[in-house]
Amino acid sequence: MRTEQRRPTGRPRGFDVDEALERAMMVFWEHGYEGASLATLTAAMGISTTSMYATFGNKEELFRKALGRYTEGPSAYLDRALEESTALGVATAVLAGTVRTTTRPAQPNGCLGVQSALVTSDSGREVRDVLVAWRDNGFRAIRERFERAVEDGDLPGEADPALLARYVTTLSFGIAVQAAGGVGRDELQELADAALRNWPLT
């Protein structure tokens, strides 16, 4: 008796993975890591919990992917800012990018990385570590750019690139917090402009 080998009958996913990840990113952005429940995430993504785990992994893995999407999308202004020809141009572009990104009407106010950093439970420890590394990457990139500015004579020789980078990143995160609290774009841009009026020049 001949038996036929059965072919696997895999079903198509039935949803757009990129679109689902975009929606998850928006949920994390609005609610933070701990505030984004699985029910809220899967409802926004339009998929079942089973499909979420099968495609993206657990909630922490989904968050890592969403943070990567945020870095390459809404937060991509940082990479562009680093290409400015002067250190002041870099700082100006970083803060302007922060103001724009944290106050767009069609998306949540604030910053995904800042909103999700407000994690307090032990279960969120690994996410806190991920976000510390994410913030440190941004700080390090700005510091290295300012170090080159000192070498090129764009910043005074006595300027402290690490301190200036910390100043810019602290302002950026502070702007994000204020935006999340409802402070408007114009006021935040005025704050950014005022913060850079005493920028060290050669």
Secondary structure as a PSIPRED ss2 file (coil, helix, strand):
# PSIPRED VFORMAT (PSIPRED V4.0)

   1 M C   1.000  0.000  0.000
   2 R C   1.000  0.000  0.000
   3 T C   1.000  0.000  0.000
   4 E C   1.000  0.000  0.000
   5 Q C   1.000  0.000  0.000
   6 R C   1.000  0.000  0.000
   7 R C   1.000  0.000  0.000
   8 P C   1.000  0.000  0.000
   9 T C   1.000  0.000  0.000
  10 G C   1.000  0.000  0.000
  11 R C   1.000  0.000  0.000
  12 P C   1.000  0.000  0.000
  13 R C   1.000  0.000  0.000
  14 G C   1.000  0.000  0.000
  15 F C   1.000  0.000  0.000
  16 D C   1.000  0.000  0.000
  17 V H   0.000  1.000  0.000
  18 D H   0.000  1.000  0.000
  19 E H   0.000  1.000  0.000
  20 A H   0.000  1.000  0.000
  21 L H   0.000  1.000  0.000
  22 E H   0.000  1.000  0.000
  23 R H   0.000  1.000  0.000
  24 A H   0.000  1.000  0.000
  25 M H   0.000  1.000  0.000
  26 M H   0.000  1.000  0.000
  27 V H   0.000  1.000  0.000
  28 F H   0.000  1.000  0.000
  29 W H   0.000  1.000  0.000
  30 E H   0.000  1.000  0.000
  31 H H   0.000  1.000  0.000
  32 G H   0.000  1.000  0.000
  33 Y H   0.000  1.000  0.000
  34 E H   0.000  1.000  0.000
  35 G H   0.000  1.000  0.000
  36 A C   1.000  0.000  0.000
  37 S C   1.000  0.000  0.000
  38 L H   0.000  1.000  0.000
  39 A H   0.000  1.000  0.000
  40 T H   0.000  1.000  0.000
  41 L H   0.000  1.000  0.000
  42 T H   0.000  1.000  0.000
  43 A H   0.000  1.000  0.000
  44 A H   0.000  1.000  0.000
  45 M H   0.000  1.000  0.000
  46 G C   1.000  0.000  0.000
  47 I C   1.000  0.000  0.000
  48 S C   1.000  0.000  0.000
  49 T H   0.000  1.000  0.000
  50 T H   0.000  1.000  0.000
  51 S H   0.000  1.000  0.000
  52 M H   0.000  1.000  0.000
  53 Y H   0.000  1.000  0.000
  54 A H   0.000  1.000  0.000
  55 T H   0.000  1.000  0.000
  56 F H   0.000  1.000  0.000
  57 G C   1.000  0.000  0.000
  58 N C   1.000  0.000  0.000
  59 K H   0.000  1.000  0.000
  60 E H   0.000  1.000  0.000
  61 E H   0.000  1.000  0.000
  62 L H   0.000  1.000  0.000
  63 F H   0.000  1.000  0.000
  64 R H   0.000  1.000  0.000
  65 K H   0.000  1.000  0.000
  66 A H   0.000  1.000  0.000
  67 L H   0.000  1.000  0.000
  68 G H   0.000  1.000  0.000
  69 R H   0.000  1.000  0.000
  70 Y H   0.000  1.000  0.000
  71 T H   0.000  1.000  0.000
  72 E H   0.000  1.000  0.000
  73 G C   1.000  0.000  0.000
  74 P H   0.000  1.000  0.000
  75 S H   0.000  1.000  0.000
  76 A H   0.000  1.000  0.000
  77 Y H   0.000  1.000  0.000
  78 L H   0.000  1.000  0.000
  79 D H   0.000  1.000  0.000
  80 R H   0.000  1.000  0.000
  81 A H   0.000  1.000  0.000
  82 L C   1.000  0.000  0.000
  83 E C   1.000  0.000  0.000
  84 E C   1.000  0.000  0.000
  85 S C   1.000  0.000  0.000
  86 T C   1.000  0.000  0.000
  87 A H   0.000  1.000  0.000
  88 L H   0.000  1.000  0.000
  89 G H   0.000  1.000  0.000
  90 V H   0.000  1.000  0.000
  91 A H   0.000  1.000  0.000
  92 T H   0.000  1.000  0.000
  93 A H   0.000  1.000  0.000
  94 V H   0.000  1.000  0.000
  95 L H   0.000  1.000  0.000
  96 A H   0.000  1.000  0.000
  97 G H   0.000  1.000  0.000
  98 T H   0.000  1.000  0.000
  99 V H   0.000  1.000  0.000
 100 R H   0.000  1.000  0.000
 101 T H   0.000  1.000  0.000
 102 T H   0.000  1.000  0.000
 103 T C   1.000  0.000  0.000
 104 R C   1.000  0.000  0.000
 105 P C   1.000  0.000  0.000
 106 A C   1.000  0.000  0.000
 107 Q C   1.000  0.000  0.000
 108 P C   1.000  0.000  0.000
 109 N C   1.000  0.000  0.000
 110 G C   1.000  0.000  0.000
 111 C C   1.000  0.000  0.000
 112 L H   0.000  1.000  0.000
 113 G H   0.000  1.000  0.000
 114 V H   0.000  1.000  0.000
 115 Q H   0.000  1.000  0.000
 116 S C   1.000  0.000  0.000
 117 A C   1.000  0.000  0.000
 118 L C   1.000  0.000  0.000
 119 V C   1.000  0.000  0.000
 120 T C   1.000  0.000  0.000
 121 S C   1.000  0.000  0.000
 122 D H   0.000  1.000  0.000
 123 S H   0.000  1.000  0.000
 124 G H   0.000  1.000  0.000
 125 R H   0.000  1.000  0.000
 126 E H   0.000  1.000  0.000
 127 V H   0.000  1.000  0.000
 128 R H   0.000  1.000  0.000
 129 D H   0.000  1.000  0.000
 130 V H   0.000  1.000  0.000
 131 L H   0.000  1.000  0.000
 132 V H   0.000  1.000  0.000
 133 A H   0.000  1.000  0.000
 134 W H   0.000  1.000  0.000
 135 R H   0.000  1.000  0.000
 136 D H   0.000  1.000  0.000
 137 N H   0.000  1.000  0.000
 138 G H   0.000  1.000  0.000
 139 F H   0.000  1.000  0.000
 140 R H   0.000  1.000  0.000
 141 A H   0.000  1.000  0.000
 142 I H   0.000  1.000  0.000
 143 R H   0.000  1.000  0.000
 144 E H   0.000  1.000  0.000
 145 R H   0.000  1.000  0.000
 146 F H   0.000  1.000  0.000
 147 E H   0.000  1.000  0.000
 148 R H   0.000  1.000  0.000
 149 A H   0.000  1.000  0.000
 150 V H   0.000  1.000  0.000
 151 E H   0.000  1.000  0.000
 152 D H   0.000  1.000  0.000
 153 G C   1.000  0.000  0.000
 154 D C   1.000  0.000  0.000
 155 L C   1.000  0.000  0.000
 156 P C   1.000  0.000  0.000
 157 G C   1.000  0.000  0.000
 158 E C   1.000  0.000  0.000
 159 A C   1.000  0.000  0.000
 160 D C   1.000  0.000  0.000
 161 P H   0.000  1.000  0.000
 162 A H   0.000  1.000  0.000
 163 L H   0.000  1.000  0.000
 164 L H   0.000  1.000  0.000
 165 A H   0.000  1.000  0.000
 166 R H   0.000  1.000  0.000
 167 Y H   0.000  1.000  0.000
 168 V H   0.000  1.000  0.000
 169 T H   0.000  1.000  0.000
 170 T H   0.000  1.000  0.000
 171 L H   0.000  1.000  0.000
 172 S H   0.000  1.000  0.000
 173 F H   0.000  1.000  0.000
 174 G H   0.000  1.000  0.000
 175 I H   0.000  1.000  0.000
 176 A H   0.000  1.000  0.000
 177 V H   0.000  1.000  0.000
 178 Q H   0.000  1.000  0.000
 179 A H   0.000  1.000  0.000
 180 A H   0.000  1.000  0.000
 181 G C   1.000  0.000  0.000
 182 G C   1.000  0.000  0.000
 183 V C   1.000  0.000  0.000
 184 G C   1.000  0.000  0.000
 185 R H   0.000  1.000  0.000
 186 D H   0.000  1.000  0.000
 187 E H   0.000  1.000  0.000
 188 L H   0.000  1.000  0.000
 189 Q H   0.000  1.000  0.000
 190 E H   0.000  1.000  0.000
 191 L H   0.000  1.000  0.000
 192 A H   0.000  1.000  0.000
 193 D H   0.000  1.000  0.000
 194 A H   0.000  1.000  0.000
 195 A H   0.000  1.000  0.000
 196 L C   1.000  0.000  0.000
 197 R C   1.000  0.000  0.000
 198 N C   1.000  0.000  0.000
 199 W C   1.000  0.000  0.000
 200 P C   1.000  0.000  0.000
 201 L C   1.000  0.000  0.000
 202 T C   1.000  0.000  0.000
